[in-house]
Amino acid sequence: MKEVYLDNAATTAIDPEVKQAVITSFQDCLGNPSSIHHYGRKSREAVETNREWVAKLLGAKTDEIVFTSGGTESDNLAILGLLKPGDHVITSTIEHHAVMNTCKHAEEDGAEVTSVPVDGRGLIDPADVKRALRPNTRLITIMLANNETGVIQPVEEIGKIATEADVYFHTDAVQAAAKIPVDVNKIGCDLLTISGHKIHAPQGIGALYVRKATMLEPLLHGGRHERSRRAGTENVAGIVGLGKAAELAMAAFERGLDGTMALLRDRLETGLLAAIEAAGVNGEGASRVPNTSNIYFDYIEGEAMVIALDLKGLAVSTGAACSSGAIEPSHVLTAMGLRPERARASIRFSLGKQNTAADIDFALNLVPETVARLRELSPLWKPVRTL
Ligand code: PLP
C-alpha cells in the first residue's frame, strides 16, 4: 500500500543528511563537551559549530542561542524565566499549549495574563496588543506562525510595540523556522523558540534565541552550561542534528524550496475545494506558512476522517497532535469564530520537504471519496447540489 505522510506540522522525518551527521557524531563525539581533554574538545567543537548554523538561520549572534530539549522547554524558559509575581504578560488566544499553559502556570504563581483575540482569518490585531499594555507589562508572547492553520502573525509590528513600550517580546517560531525566513532583528524580538523535530532534525532538541543582556532566570539549576542559562550536559548528537537541519534549511531557501512547497500546498487546496462541496480553508485571506492547509469538511467528524485516511495510507491530523483524542474542539479554530461542529470537521494537511506532486495526487484521489463515505453516515448531510 502506498503511504503518504502529510502531518509534518506534528513532526517531520529526519533528513538523510541530518541522520548521517547525527550518526557520525555518535561515533566521533565521545567526550563530554565540558571536558578539557581532546575527546571533550571534539564534542565542544561540534556543539559550537552547530550553534553557529542555528544562529545564522535566525540572524542571531552565536552566543544568543541556548540549546534546550525542544519547543516546550524553550517556551517555558522564555516565559517563566522572565515573569515574577505581579508582572503582566500579553499573549493570544491561539497559542500552542506550550505557551498557553505556561502562561496559565505563571498566572497561578501571581502573574497577570491578557489574551488578545484573533479575527476570522486567525490574525491578531497589533492595536489590541498595544491597548493591552499596562504599567506592569513585562512580556509579550505571541507566536510567529500558528501550528493548526499556518497563519503568520504580524510579529514585526508587535515587535515595534514592544520596543516602544520597553517590554520583552517572545515569539514561538516553531512552525515558522525553516518554512519562511526568520530574522530576530527584523522581528525585533528578545526571545524566539525553535524545535528540531519540526525542521527535519531529531525530536528532543530545540533552541531559544535570547537577545544579549536579557535577564533570564534559568529553569534548570546545576552546572554553568549554556552560559548559565540551561544546566545539564549538552545533547551533542541532537545539537549536531539541529545545526545540520538549519544549514540545509538555509540552502533550501536559496533553491526556492519554500515556493515549490507553496505550489504543492495550493494544488492540494484547489483540488480538494473543487472536488468537495461544503468545504473551505481555515485562515483563508491571511498569509500562511507554505506547508500548512487547514480545511473544514462540514458534516464529517475530523477524528473519524483521520482514522479512515490512515487506513488507506494517508497520515493527516485534526490539529495540534497533543490535543488529538480530546473531545473539546480546537481552541485555535473556535477562537477564529468557527462553530464547534465546523472546528471538529477540520483537518490539517501539512507538507514536508520530502513530499512530491505524486503525494498530493494521492491525497486528491483519496480525500474526496473518504469525505463522501463519511457524509453518507451523517444524518445531517444532504448534498448541496440536490437541494
Ligand atoms: N510551539 C508550537 C507552535 C508547536 O507547534 C509545538 C509542537 O507542536 C511546540 C511549541 C512544542 O514543541 P516540542 O514538541 O519541541 O516541545
Boltz pocket constraint, residues with backbone or C-beta under 6 A from the ligand:
constraints:
  - pocket:
      binder: B
      contacts: [[A, 9], [A, 10], [A, 69], [A, 70], [A, 71], [A, 72], [A, 73], [A, 75], [A, 96], [A, 98], [A, 143], [A, 145], [A, 146], [A, 147], [A, 172], [A, 174], [A, 175], [A, 194], [A, 195], [A, 196], [A, 197], [A, 204], [A, 205], [A, 206], [A, 321]]
      max_distance: 6.0
